[in-house]
């Protein structure tokens, strides 16, 4: 466990004087600034200067946040999970095609530019900080990384964004900054991440307070993810007719971008500092419950150590019968049948493969599946602790509910069609604390398994299937508990074509990275949203008869709507009004 004293020391260092926080927390490119006296007071004090940096970490997980919108995250805005039927929830608006410039969420735009402005104030004053040159370089590397991280977060939402470099807008200066092209944004952020990586250490010593901060590997891994996005069909298939300034695409397609992404991901692998977590019988479950840095961690947001954060995911994911155990109620989103069907049999074969041994819909449909299924989704009969009752089945069925204690009758509050139960027949389990006690753990924003999958995808797109791609996929599937099989391929087909390998990699991403803020963006960058999002989501209706037998039926839950414009987000109208040079995202 992280030393509580160490953590508090880091956290307290982030308590920046009120005058500095107030100056940073303003709207996009806010003109109100610190006075020169205030800036000197901060940056001539090393502790306060460190506090400025720590404050920049405070929104690292903004986009990743599993409760970003009314207790839902972006997984509830695509085919990964279904939010409750409340049209006011922003994720519901997204998936129903109801977002426009007038109702667009402005939180991300405002917060990220607040962070950029704070970073620019640091960059202006860094030479005044009374620390050694080595410490100053290390701090500068963190600030440049975090500024690039926030700008990349904006880029994937909106396309080309205003690039202001180190500029700080002061006093009565007019603010009217146009959006840069997507290509210019990629060039700038690549340069910034490379510069940050050159200033950051490779790794940290165990017990060092700096273990909670970013490293060289984090900067290179974020660059690799960004270049993967930049190589993908959404932006790398040529210009759009309604986008003459190329805010949303490169001017032309270039397959060499896949090589750049492949090289960048391989550079992270070559560092030799990361490995897959294997320290338990259910590694993908326990990885997310670790409260000390792990070799699989690449970029982690260490939240403040509070009870609310201990049960942060559970607040919107736990079944009602389990939520009451920790004082939480109000489950807000539910995994879809589409996600559940992606999980293979334990022999690594898809359930649609006649050779897989999948018995079909019925009593045994969840048995002998990829072990990641139970670590990710809880279905009817999955075991989950229930307070003083101990380990008990999760009951999601409808029909005849037996009499007995709360564990026996839990379908009355968790079951499909009840007012407090599941919409789809499933509950999320990934990242949830399965025990009854409090548990502090961070948000794992990037991990090594993603780096391997990023490398696999980019390498396949440029070179086609290679031995190293097979090796990366086998590592992930072996760690998951998939059986090696006679050919040692963990269910993978030998001699795949480029197209077959592409499908295998996309499938592996959906299973391995579920609920980690990937599916929403993968759908978009692959340009498959018309197939996945202009469609119905489904659930599993299980009905219990009086004699205790069950019947099963796949049911439609809700039809999603997707239009071409929705590949990117609209800039809030309030921001366009304040900055006339900004142009709205094409299509809105």
C-alpha positions in Angstrom: 0.0 0.0 0.0 1.2 3.6 -0.7 2.4 5.2 2.5 -0.5 7.4 3.7 2.1 10.0 4.8 3.7 10.0 1.4 0.3 10.4 -0.3 -0.7 13.2 2.0 2.6 15.0 1.4 2.0 14.9 -2.4 -1.6 15.9 -2.0 -0.9 18.8 0.4 1.8 20.1 -2.0 -1.0 20.5 -4.5 -3.0 22.8 -2.2 -2.0 25.9 -4.2 -2.6 29.3 -2.5 -6.2 30.5 -3.2 -5.1 33.4 -5.4 -3.3 31.1 -7.8 -6.1 28.5 -8.1 -8.7 31.2 -8.7 -6.6 32.7 -11.4 -6.2 29.4 -13.2 -9.8 28.2 -12.9 -11.4 30.4 -15.6 -13.0 29.9 -19.0 -11.1 29.3 -22.3 -8.1 31.6 -22.6 -9.5 33.8 -19.7 -7.9 37.3 -19.7 -7.9 37.7 -15.9 -4.4 36.9 -14.6 -2.3 36.9 -11.6 -0.6 40.2 -10.6 3.2 40.2 -11.0 3.5 40.2 -7.2 1.3 37.1 -6.9 3.3 35.2 -9.5 6.5 36.1 -7.8 5.1 34.8 -4.5 4.3 31.5 -6.0 7.3 30.8 -8.2 10.0 32.1 -5.8 8.8 29.4 -3.4 9.6 25.8 -4.4 6.8 24.2 -2.4 4.2 26.5 -4.0 5.7 25.9 -7.4 5.4 22.1 -6.9 1.8 22.7 -5.8 1.1 24.3 -9.2 2.3 21.1 -10.9 0.3 18.8 -8.6 -2.8 20.9 -9.4 -2.2 20.1 -13.1 -2.7 16.4 -12.2 -6.1 17.0 -10.7 -8.0 16.6 -14.0 -5.8 13.9 -15.6 -8.8 11.5 -15.6 -11.4 13.9 -16.8 -12.3 12.1 -20.1 -11.7 8.6 -18.5 -14.0 9.4 -15.6 -16.5 6.5 -15.2 -19.0 9.0 -13.7 -18.3 11.9 -16.0 -21.9 12.5 -17.0 -24.6 11.9 -14.3 -22.8 8.8 -13.0 -22.1 7.5 -16.5 -18.9 7.5 -18.6 -18.4 7.3 -22.3 -19.0 3.5 -22.3 -22.7 4.4 -21.8 -22.6 6.5 -25.0 -21.9 3.6 -27.4 -22.7 -0.1 -27.7 -20.7 -1.1 -24.6 -23.3 -0.3 -22.0 -26.8 1.2 -21.8 -27.6 4.1 -19.5 -30.9 4.4 -17.6 -33.7 5.7 -19.7 -33.2 9.4 -18.8 -33.0 11.7 -21.9 -31.4 14.4 -19.7 -28.2 12.3 -19.2 -25.6 13.4 -21.6 -24.5 9.9 -22.6 -28.1 9.2 -23.5 -28.2 12.4 -25.6 -25.0 11.3 -27.4 -26.3 7.9 -28.3 -29.7 9.2 -29.4 -28.2 11.8 -31.7 -29.5 14.7 -29.6 -26.3 16.8 -29.1 -25.9 20.2 -30.7 -23.9 23.4 -30.1 -26.6 24.8 -27.8 -26.8 21.8 -25.4 -23.2 20.5 -25.8 -21.4 19.8 -22.6 -18.8 22.6 -22.0 -17.0 21.1 -19.0 -14.2 19.5 -21.0 -13.4 22.5 -23.1 -13.3 24.9 -20.1 -11.4 22.6 -17.8 -8.7 21.6 -20.2 -8.0 25.2 -21.2 -7.8 26.1 -17.5 -5.1 23.5 -17.2 -3.3 24.7 -20.3 -3.3 28.3 -18.9 -1.9 27.1 -15.6 0.8 25.2 -17.4 1.7 28.3 -19.5 2.0 30.4 -16.3 4.4 27.8 -15.0 6.4 27.8 -18.2 6.7 31.6 -18.0 8.0 31.6 -14.5 9.9 28.3 -14.3 13.3 30.0 -14.4 12.5 31.8 -11.1 11.9 28.7 -9.1 14.7 28.2 -6.5 15.5 24.5 -7.2 18.4 22.7 -9.0 18.5 22.6 -12.8 17.8 18.9 -12.7 14.7 19.3 -10.6 13.5 22.2 -12.8 13.9 20.0 -15.9 12.0 17.2 -14.2 9.2 19.6 -13.3 9.1 21.2 -16.7 8.9 17.7 -18.3 5.8 17.0 -16.2 4.1 20.3 -17.1 4.8 19.9 -20.8 3.5 16.3 -20.7 0.3 17.3 -18.9 -0.4 20.3 -21.2 0.0 17.9 -24.2 -2.3 15.4 -22.5 -5.0 17.9 -22.1 -4.7 19.2 -25.6 -4.8 15.6 -27.0 -7.9 15.1 -25.0 -9.5 18.1 -26.7 -8.2 16.9 -30.1 -9.9 13.5 -30.0 -13.2 15.2 -29.0 -13.2 18.1 -31.3 -10.6 17.7 -34.0 -8.3 20.7 -34.7 -8.1 23.1 -31.7 -6.6 26.5 -31.0 -2.8 26.1 -30.5 -1.5 29.0 -28.4 1.9 27.6 -27.4 3.1 29.3 -24.3 0.9 32.4 -24.8 -0.9 33.8 -21.8 -3.7 36.3 -22.5 -3.7 39.2 -20.1 -5.6 42.3 -19.2 -7.7 43.9 -21.9 -6.0 41.9 -24.7 -8.5 40.7 -27.3 -8.8 36.9 -27.4 -9.8 35.6 -30.8 -7.9 32.5 -31.7 -8.7 30.3 -34.7 -8.6 26.5 -34.7 -5.5 24.9 -36.1 -5.6 22.1 -38.6 -5.6 18.5 -37.4 -2.2 18.0 -39.0 -0.7 21.0 -37.2 -2.1 19.8 -33.9 -0.5 16.4 -34.3 2.9 17.9 -35.2 2.8 20.2 -32.2 1.7 17.6 -29.7 4.3 15.1 -31.1 7.0 17.6 -30.5 5.7 18.4 -27.0 5.5 14.8 -26.0 9.0 14.1 -27.3 10.3 17.1 -25.4 8.6 16.0 -22.2 9.9 12.4 -22.6 13.5 13.8 -22.9 13.1 15.5 -19.5 11.3 12.7 -17.6 12.9 9.7 -15.8 12.5 6.2 -17.1 11.1 4.9 -13.8 11.0 5.6 -10.1 12.3 3.8 -7.1 9.8 1.8 -4.9 8.7 4.0 -2.1 9.7 7.3 -3.8 7.0 9.8 -3.6 7.5 10.6 -7.3 6.2 7.1 -8.1 2.8 8.8 -8.5 4.1 11.1 -11.3 4.5 10.6 -15.0 7.5 9.0 -16.6 9.3 8.9 -19.9 7.2 5.8 -20.8 4.0 7.6 -20.2 4.9 10.4 -22.6 6.0 8.0 -25.3 2.9 5.8 -24.7 0.6 8.8 -25.1 2.4 9.8 -28.3 1.9 6.2 -29.6 -1.8 6.3 -28.8 -2.1 9.7 -30.5 -0.3 8.5 -33.6 -2.5 5.4 -33.7 -5.5 7.7 -33.8 -3.9 9.8 -36.4 -3.2 6.8 -38.6 -6.8 5.5 -38.4 -9.4 5.8 -41.1 -11.4 8.6 -39.5 -8.6 11.2 -40.1 -6.3 9.3 -42.5 -8.7 8.7 -45.5 -8.4 12.0 -47.3 -10.2 15.4 -46.9 -13.9 16.0 -46.3 -15.9 18.1 -48.6 -17.3 20.2 -45.7 -13.9 20.7 -44.1 -11.7 22.9 -46.3 -9.4 23.9 -43.4 -8.8 20.2 -42.6 -9.9 20.6 -38.9 -11.0 16.9 -38.9 -8.6 15.1 -41.2 -5.2 15.3 -42.8 -5.2 16.8 -46.3 -4.4 13.4 -47.8 -4.2 9.7 -46.8 -0.8 8.4 -46.0 -0.1 4.7 -45.0 3.2 5.8 -43.5 1.3 7.1 -40.6 0.7 3.5 -39.6 4.5 3.0 -39.5 4.9 6.0 -37.3 2.3 4.6 -34.9 3.9 1.2 -35.0 7.4 2.6 -34.3 6.1 4.7 -31.5 4.4 1.8 -29.7 7.4 -0.4 -30.2 9.6 2.3 -28.6 7.5 2.0 -25.4 7.9 -1.8 -25.5 11.6 -1.5 -26.0 12.0 0.5 -22.8 11.8 -2.8 -21.0 10.1 -1.3 -17.9 6.6 -2.6 -18.4 5.0 -6.1 -18.2 1.6 -7.6 -17.8 0.2 -8.0 -14.3 0.0 -11.7 -13.3 0.1 -11.7 -9.5 -3.3 -13.5 -9.0 -5.6 -16.1 -10.3 -7.8 -13.4 -11.7 -5.2 -10.8 -12.8 -7.5 -8.5 -14.9 -9.8 -8.2 -11.9 -7.2 -7.6 -9.2 -5.0 -5.3 -11.3 -7.5 -2.5 -10.9 -7.7 -2.9 -7.1 -3.9 -2.4 -6.5 -3.1 0.7 -4.5 0.6 0.6 -5.3 2.3 1.2 -8.7 2.4 -1.9 -10.9 4.6 -2.9 -13.8 1.5 -2.7 -16.1 0.7 0.9 -15.1 1.7 3.4 -17.7 -0.4 6.4 -16.8 -2.4 6.4 -13.6 -4.5 9.0 -11.9 -4.0 8.7 -8.1 -7.3 10.2 -6.7 -7.4 11.8 -3.3 -7.7 9.2 -0.6 -11.3 9.6 0.5 -14.2 7.2 1.1 -16.1 8.7 -1.9 -13.2 7.7 -4.2 -12.9 4.3 -2.5 -16.3 3.4 -3.9 -16.3 5.7 -6.9 -17.1 3.1 -9.6 -19.4 1.1 -7.4 -21.7 4.2 -7.0 -22.9 3.8 -10.6 -22.2 0.1 -11.3 -23.2 -2.0 -8.3 -26.4 -4.0 -8.2 -28.9 -2.4 -5.8 -28.6 -5.3 -3.5 -24.8 -4.8 -3.3 -24.9 -1.0 -3.4 -26.7 -0.8 -0.1 -23.8 -2.6 1.5 -21.6 0.4 1.1 -24.3 3.0 1.3 -24.5 3.5 -2.5 -27.6 3.3 -4.6 -28.7 4.4 -8.0 -27.0 2.1 -10.7 -26.9 4.2 -13.8 -25.6 2.0 -16.7 -25.6 -1.7 -17.7 -23.4 -3.8 -20.0 -25.0 -4.8 -23.3 -25.5 -8.2 -24.8 -23.3 -7.0 -27.7 -20.4 -6.7 -25.2 -21.1 -10.1 -23.5 -21.2 -11.9 -26.9 -17.6 -10.7 -27.6 -16.2 -12.9 -24.9 -14.8 -16.2 -26.3 -15.0 -19.6 -24.9 -12.0 -20.5 -22.7 -10.4 -22.3 -25.7 -10.1 -18.9 -27.4 -12.7 -19.6 -30.1 -15.6 -17.2 -30.8 -19.0 -18.3 -29.6 -20.1 -18.2 -33.2 -17.5 -20.8 -34.2 -19.1 -24.2 -34.3 -15.9 -25.7 -32.9 -16.0 -23.5 -29.8 -18.2 -25.7 -27.7 -20.6 -22.9 -27.0 -23.9 -24.5 -25.9 -26.1 -21.7 -27.1 -28.5 -19.5 -25.1 -29.5 -21.4 -21.9 -28.4 -22.5 -18.5 -24.8 -23.1 -19.4 -24.2 -20.1 -21.8 -21.8 -18.4 -19.3 -19.8 -21.5 -18.4 -16.3 -22.2 -19.8 -16.1 -18.7 -21.2 -13.0 -16.4 -21.4 -12.3 -15.7 -17.7 -12.3 -12.0 -18.5 -16.1 -12.2 -18.8 -16.7 -12.7 -15.1 -14.1 -10.1 -14.2 -15.8 -7.6 -16.5 -19.6 -8.3 -16.4 -21.8 -9.9 -13.8 -24.6 -12.0 -15.2 -27.4 -14.0 -13.6 -25.7 -16.5 -11.2 -22.3 -14.8 -11.1 -20.9 -14.7 -7.5 -20.5 -11.3 -5.8 -20.2 -10.6 -2.1 -23.3 -9.4 -0.4 -22.5 -7.9 3.0 -23.1 -10.3 5.9 -24.5 -12.9 3.5 -21.0 -13.4 2.0 -20.6 -14.7 -1.6 -24.0 -14.9 -3.3 -25.3 -15.2 -6.8 -26.3 -12.0 -8.6 -30.0 -12.5 -9.5 -31.0 -10.6 -12.6 -34.1 -12.6 -13.6 -37.7 -11.8 -13.7 -40.7 -14.1 -13.1 -41.4 -16.0 -9.9 -39.1 -14.8 -7.1 -38.7 -17.2 -4.2 -39.3 -16.2 -0.6 -36.5 -16.0 1.9 -33.8 -13.6 3.0 -32.5 -10.6 1.1 -29.9 -12.7 -0.7 -32.5 -15.2 -2.0 -35.0 -12.4 -3.0 -32.4 -10.0 -4.5 -34.0 -10.3 -8.0 -36.8 -8.2 -6.6 -34.3 -5.2 -6.6 -31.7 -6.3 -9.1 -33.8 -8.1 -11.7 -34.7 -7.0 -15.2 -37.9 -4.9 -15.4 -37.8 -3.9 -11.7 -37.5 -0.1 -11.0 -34.1 -0.5 -9.3 -32.7 -3.4 -11.4 -30.8 -4.0 -14.6 -32.0 -2.8 -18.0 -30.0 -5.4 -19.8 -29.7 -8.4 -17.5 -26.1 -7.5 -16.6 -24.1 -5.4 -14.2 -20.5 -4.1 -14.6 -17.9 -5.7 -12.4 -14.6 -4.5 -13.9 -12.7 -2.1 -11.5 -15.3 -2.7 -8.7 -14.3 -3.7 -5.2 -15.7 -7.2 -4.8 -15.1 -7.2 -1.0 -17.0 -5.6 1.7 -14.4 -3.3 3.1 -13.2 0.1 1.8 -10.4 -0.1 -0.8 -8.4 2.8 -2.2 -7.3 2.3 -5.8 -6.4 4.6 -8.7 -7.8 5.0 -12.1 -5.5 3.2 -14.6 -5.8 5.5 -17.5 -3.2 3.7 -19.7 -1.6 0.3 -19.2 0.8 -2.0 -20.9 -1.8 -4.3 -22.5 -3.1 -1.2 -24.4 0.5 -0.5 -25.6 0.8 -4.1 -26.9 -2.6 -3.8 -28.7 -1.7 -0.4 -30.1 1.5 -1.9 -31.5 -0.3 -4.9 -32.9 -2.9 -2.8 -34.7 -0.4 -0.3 -36.2 2.1 -3.0 -37.2 -0.6 -5.1 -38.9 -2.0 -2.2 -40.8 1.5 -1.4 -42.2 3.2 -4.8 -42.5 0.4 -7.3 -42.3 0.5 -10.1 -39.7 3.9 -10.7 -38.2 5.3 -13.1 -35.6 5.6 -10.3 -33.1 1.9 -9.5 -33.5 1.0 -13.1 -32.7 3.3 -12.9 -29.7 1.7 -9.8 -28.3 -1.8 -11.2 -28.7 -0.7 -14.5 -27.1 0.7 -12.7 -24.1 -2.6 -10.9 -23.5 -4.7 -14.0 -24.0 -2.4 -16.2 -21.9 -2.6 -13.7 -19.0 -6.4 -13.7 -19.3 -6.6 -17.5 -18.8 -7.4 -18.6 -22.4 -6.1 -22.1 -23.0 -3.1 -22.5 -25.2 -4.5 -25.3 -27.3 -2.5 -27.9 -29.2 -1.0 -25.3 -31.5 -0.1 -22.9 -28.7 -2.0 -20.0 -30.3 -4.6 -19.5 -27.6 -7.5 -19.7 -30.0 -5.9 -17.5 -32.7 -6.0 -18.7 -36.3 -2.7 -19.6 -37.9 -1.7 -17.8 -41.1 -4.2 -15.0 -40.8 -4.6 -12.5 -43.6 -4.3 -8.8 -42.8 -8.0 -8.4 -42.7 -8.5 -11.4 -40.4 -5.8 -10.1 -38.1 -7.4 -6.7 -38.1 -10.7 -8.3 -36.9 -8.8 -10.3 -34.3 -7.1 -7.2 -32.9 -10.3 -5.2 -32.8 -12.0 -8.1 -31.0 -9.2 -8.3 -28.5 -9.3 -4.6 -27.8 -13.1 -4.8 -27.1 -12.7 -7.6 -24.6 -9.4 -6.6 -22.9 -10.1 -2.9 -22.7 -13.8 -2.9 -21.9 -14.9 0.0 -19.7 -11.5 1.8 -20.1 -12.7 4.6 -22.4 -11.6 2.9 -25.6 -14.7 1.5 -27.3 -16.3 4.9 -27.8 -13.2 6.2 -29.5 -12.3 3.0 -31.4 -15.8 3.0 -33.0 -15.1 6.5 -34.3 -11.5 6.2 -35.4 -12.3 3.0 -37.3 -15.4 4.7 -38.9 -17.7 1.8 -38.0 -20.2 3.8 -36.1 -22.9 3.5 -38.8 -22.9 -0.2 -38.2 -22.5 -0.3 -34.4 -24.3 2.9 -33.4 -27.2 3.1 -35.9 -28.5 -0.1 -34.3 -30.3 -1.5 -31.3 -28.6 -2.5 -28.1 -29.8 -5.8 -26.6 -30.0 -7.5 -23.2 -30.8 -11.0 -21.8 -34.2 -11.6 -20.4 -34.2 -14.6 -18.0 -37.5 -15.7 -16.6 -37.8 -17.9 -13.6 -40.7 -20.4 -13.3 -42.3 -21.5 -10.1 -40.4 -24.8 -10.2 -37.1 -22.9 -10.4 -36.3 -23.5 -14.0 -35.3 -20.7 -16.3 -36.1 -19.6 -19.8 -34.0 -17.2 -21.9 -34.6 -14.6 -24.5 -32.5 -11.9 -26.2 -34.4 -8.6 -26.0 -33.9 -5.2 -27.7 -33.2 -2.4 -25.2 -32.9 0.8 -27.2 -32.1 2.0 -30.7 -29.2 4.3 -31.0 -28.8 7.1 -33.6 -25.6 8.2 -35.3 -24.9 10.8 -38.0 -21.7 11.7 -39.8 -21.2 14.8 -37.7 -21.1 12.8 -34.5 -17.6 11.5 -35.2 -16.5 14.7 -33.5 -18.2 16.9 -30.8 -19.6 20.4 -31.4 -17.9 23.3 -29.7 -20.4 24.8 -27.1 -22.1 27.9 -28.6 -21.0 29.9 -25.5 -17.4 29.4 -26.5 -18.0 30.5 -30.1 -19.7 33.6 -28.9 -16.8 34.6 -26.8 -14.2 33.8 -29.5 -15.6 34.6 -33.0 -12.5 33.3 -34.8 -13.4 29.8 -33.6 -15.3 27.9 -36.2 -17.8 25.3 -35.3 -17.0 21.6 -35.9 -18.1 20.8 -39.5 -21.5 19.2 -39.6 -23.0 21.1 -36.7 
